[in-house]
């Protein structure tokens, strides 16, 4: 690399595509994009001995296998089809990066998740509607990026019969990649969002109807929530009258002071006065959005139950796992010592143990 690149403090190393955390893949795409030009130069130095006027001081004679592999990689990543496809994926998947991180947090309820998913889905619908304008920017960016690495604008040859790739009747490379890359990719993202969150969206929309900021301003159909959770409610037949009393409680309250989330609403809900509403709010607050919390517990268990603790009993292992998972909880050591001394009386003075 050139001296200016070697001396910079903002260089980002290439990342492997993580198989378990999708959000890390977006970071890998970002690092690849920012290092693309310099990576092509490095491959050309290794494979073809180019740019020796700039990088000759760090060049060493590479073996035949390394040169062959560098030539193959350079030819793959500098093809115009690869550049257009990469920029299309990099741009459109950026809308999912934030929500992927949000859905993995422990404090997200299903109502908030439904709102975030709905916003992202609406964004993709707008991208699909304005595909001509959006892809024009991507294609122009691809042309500039190709010029930096000496690649000409091209597209695969159109033939009469094609079985292994799309073969649309187009007149320009921009139309070809728009029809074969951008449009199918956006359609796939939209269909995946609908299939993954359709049931959750239905339930979340129903649960949203008991939040005061919503039920006081608009009428929400709660049939889906009542049908799904009728066994958990103490008296489903009385829910409509109870909901009217719940709405009257907040009608005279200023709009900005009404609870806007299920977590805020459950704090002001009296379970004796509103038993059905209280249960609905509890479900809205505790219904998990993803399995990330369970996966975190499994990861903690893998770290705890190692070969040094192979003989640990289940009760002690569960207690140790809770302490490890909830490490931010403050523990009163004096109270722990007192409880231990009462549970296991011995002829020991434990007052000054700690």
N, C-alpha and C positions, 0 to 999 in steps of 0.2 A: 504494500500500500504506500501511498505518497506520504511525505513527511507530515503534511497538514492533517491527514487522516489518522496517522499513528499518534500524533500529539494531542488529539482532541480528547476531552474528558467526558463526552456525551455519547461515546460509542456504545452500541447495544449488540450483544452477542446473539447469534441465531439460536432460536429455541426449538426444541423438538415438539411435535404435535402431541399434546397430552391426550391420553386415551380416556381419562375419567372426568376431567374438568374442562368443559367446552370453553369457558371464559379464557382459559390459558391459551387456547388456539388463536383467539383474536389477538392476543399479545404477540404470539409467534408470527402472525400475518403482518403485524405492524413492524416488528423487527426486520422481517424479510423485505418489506417495502422500503424501509429507510436505508437498508444496506445493499439494495439491488445493484446499483451501478458499480459500487466498489467490489461486490462479489463477482460480477461479470469480469471486471478487470483482473481480479485475482485468478479466475479460471483461465482467462486468456494468457496470462503470464505463465501458468503451469502447463497448459496444453499446447500453446502455439508460440511461446516466447515473445509475445507482443509486449508493448509498453516498457521495454527495457530501458528507454531513456528516462522514465520516471521511477521505475522500481528495480533497476538493475542492481542496486546496492544490496537488495535483500533476495535476489534471485539465486537459486541453486539448481544444479542439474537434476531434474526429476527423472525417475525411472519410467520405462515405457508404459507400465500399467497405470501409474498416476496420470501421465499425460493423456492416455486414452480415456480414462474416466472423466477427467476434467473437460475434454473435448465433448463428450456425450452430455454432460450436465450443462455445459455452456450452450450447446445447440438446443437443448430442451427448454431452458428458461428464457432464452432470447427469441424464441419463435413468437410471432405476433399473436397466434392463437392463445398461447400460454399467458401472454401479457394481458390481453383483453379479459380472459377468463379470471385471472387472478384479481385484477382491479374490480371486476364486477362482484366477485365474492367478497372481497375486502370492503367494498363500499356498502353493500346491502346487508351484510352480516353485522356491521357495526351497530345497527339498531337493536340487535339482540344482546350485545355485550353488557349493557347496564342492567337489563332485566334478569339476565342469567345470574349476576352477582346478587341482585336484590332477593331473588327467590331462594337463595341459599342461606339467607340470614335467619336467625332464630326468632325474630320479633315480627315477622310478616304473617298476617292472617289472610284467610282466603278472600276476604272482601277487597283488601288492598291489592292482593295478587291479581284478582279479576280486573280491577281498574287498570293496573299496569299492563296486563296482557291485552286488554281492549285497546289501550292507547297505541301499543306497538303494532297490533293488527291493523288499526286504522291507518297508521303510518305506511305500512306495506301496501294497503289498498290504494293510497294516494300515489305511492311510487309506481304501482302497476297501472294506474289510470294515466299518469304523466310519464309513461315509459319513453316516449319519443324525446322529450326534453331531458329527462334524467340520463338516458343512455347516450345522448349527444355529448354530454360532459365527460362521461366515462370514456367514450371512444376518442375524444380529443385528447384526454389525458393519456390514453394508451398510445396514441400517435407520438406525442412528445416523449414518452418514456421509451418507445421503440427507437426514436431518433438518437437518444443518448447512447444506446448500445449498438447502433448501426444496423437496425432491422427495418426492412421495408414492409409497408402495409400490404397484407395479402390475405387470402382466404383459401380454403380447400377447393379443389376442382369440382365443379358441378357436373354430374354425369346423369344419364337417364335412369339407371337402376343402381340403388345404393342400399345395402342391408345393414351396415355397421355404424352409420352415423346419419344425422339429419341431412336432407338433401333438398332444401327449399329452392324455389325459383326466385332468385334475387338478382339485383343488378349491381350491388356494391358490397364491399366487405362490411360496412356499417350495418346494412340491413341483414346480412347473413348472421353476424354475431348477435344482433338484437333478437332475431327469431330463434336462433339455436342455443343461445346462452342466457341472455337476460330475462326474456319472457318465461321460459320454462323454469328458471331458477326462482323467480318471484312467485309463480304459481305453486311451485313445490313448497315454499316457505308458508304461503297462505293456507294451503291444504293441511300442512302439518300442524300449524297453530290451531286450526279449526278442529282437527281430530284429537289433539292432545288436551285442549282446554274447553271443549264443548260442554261436557257434563259439569265441570267445575264452574263454568260461566253461568250455567243455568241455576245452580244452587247458590252461587255467590250473589247473583242478581236478586234472588228471593231473600236471602239473609240481609241484604242491604236495606230492605224495606222497613226494618224495625229501628234503624238508626234515626234519632230525632231530626237531624238536619235533612234527611231524605223524606221520611214519612210525613213531616209537617209541610213540605213544599210540593209533593207530588204523590200520587197514588201508585203503589207498587204491588204487583200481583205476587202474593205469598203462597200460592197453591203448591208450587214445587217444593218449598221448604216444609210445609205442613204435611205433604204426602210422604216425603222422604224421612222425616223425623217425628212422625205421629206417635210412635211408641215411646219416645223420650219425653213427650209433653204430658203434663198431668191431666189437662182437660182441653183437648183440641176443639171441642164444640163451643167452648167459651172464649176462644182466642179473638174472635172478631170484636166482641164487646170490650175485652181487655185492651185490645189495640186502640180502640177509640178513646178509652180513658188515658192510655199512654200518650196519645197525640195531644189531648187536651192539656196534659201536664206541661207541655212545652210550647203550646200555641202562643201564649202571651209573653213568652220569653223572647228577648231580642235574637235575631237570626245569628249574630256572631257569637252568642253565648250558648247556643244549642250544641250538644255533643255531636261531633262530626264523624266519629269512628266507633266501631263496636267496643273497643277497649275503653273509650271515654264514657260510652252509654252505660256499660255494665256497672260502673262505679256509682252511678246515680239511680240505679234501678233497684227498687225494694222487692226482694223475691216473695215477700208475703202479699204485697199488693199486686204484683205483676208476675205470677209464677211462670206463665207460658212465655212471656217476653224475656224473662230472665234466662230461661233455658235456651231460647233461640240465640240470645246474645252470648251465652257461654259457648254454644256450638260455633258461632261465628268467630269467637276469639281463639278457640282451641283447635279448630279443624285444621290439620296440617296441610300445607300447600305442596311440599315435596318430602322426600324421604331423607333429606340431608341430615336432620337431627339424629335419626337412627344410624345413619352411616358414620356420624361423628362418634357415637357411642361405640360402634364396632371398632373404629380406629383406636379409640382410647383403650378398649379391652385388649387389642393386639399388643399395645405398648406395655400394658400392665401384666398380663398373664404370660410371662416369659419362662425360660427354663429355670430361673432362680426362684420362681414362685409356683412351681408346678404342683406342690402339695397344698396350696391354699384352698380353704373351704369356700363354698359358694357365698355364704353370708359375708365373710370378710372381703371377698373379691368384689361383691356388689357395693359394699360400703366404700372400699378403696376407689372403685370406678366413679362413684358419685362425687367423692372428694376431688378426684382428678378432673372430671368434666366441669364441675362447678367450682373451679379453683378461685374464682373471684369472690366467693362468699367468705366473709370474715368469720373466723372461728375463735370462740372464747376459750383459751387454753385452760384457765382456772376452772371453768365449768366442766370441761372435758375430764380434767383430773378428778374432780369431785364425783362425777358420774362413774368413772372407772373404779374409784376406791369403794363406791357403794355396791357396784356390780360384782367386784372381785375383792372381797375383804381379806386382807392379809395383815400380818404383823409387821407392817412397814409404815413409817411416817411419810406421807406423801405431800405434806404442806410445802416443803421446800424442794420438791422434785424438779420443778422448772424455775 
